[in-house]
């Protein structure tokens, strides 16, 4: 069994990013900049945001974390985004999700300049991604595709089952796999016989937030398991959506949790921020 080591791979990506940032600064006098908006007091979101800011700093990317209280109105949030859209120091804008219930996430995501949408959640980028055009790609599925590439895993012609159909992971994951010529099945919580689908899969990508849902008797010998789940057990331990101990002797490759897909996400966000900075440079030249 080969462990897909996202932690090591993300370090390599962060080194690539450092080099690209240094080139942009020296050759084009551009320092890439990222704004992260954090609304409310969700502890997990605060941890993710702090980690994003730290990674930016290490890579030489300028970053600002804009914290707003749970009680802000949608209008106030939209005004903040409008100002950031106009701020030439900011190449990327990311609104950490989930947002409080009184705020309409769709309206907020649509307010971000699509050319600064480093999360790839604006319908402009979603549409371009589905059409296989150049776009900002959502960081988690983008990271999974990079992992396949780095480990020499060919997805073309493979049967891939994606479990979970969220806008952040499942749907974009399916799109990227379709573009890469995989045969893709997307399952969700209403799927009647999940094992029927997963047993036929060469690759299973699971992102549902149910600890240890995927068991060895649900996969075929030599399957590749990509576990996007991060669940905190009552013991405080982090664990994935796949039962790692059960699956590890049956599959050919598996991502650990933690240390698998998770670390890749930040690496790809940094990559998207550089892409945004390069787009700015092109626009400024015109
Ligand atoms: N919440 C969970 N994952 C993500 C992500 O990739 N981007 C943002 N903005 N919020 C998230």
Boltz pocket constraint, residues with backbone or C-beta under 6 A from the ligand:
constraints:
  - pocket:
      binder: B
      contacts: [[A, 94], [A, 95], [A, 96], [A, 97], [A, 98], [A, 119], [A, 139], [A, 140], [A, 168]]
      max_distance: 6.0
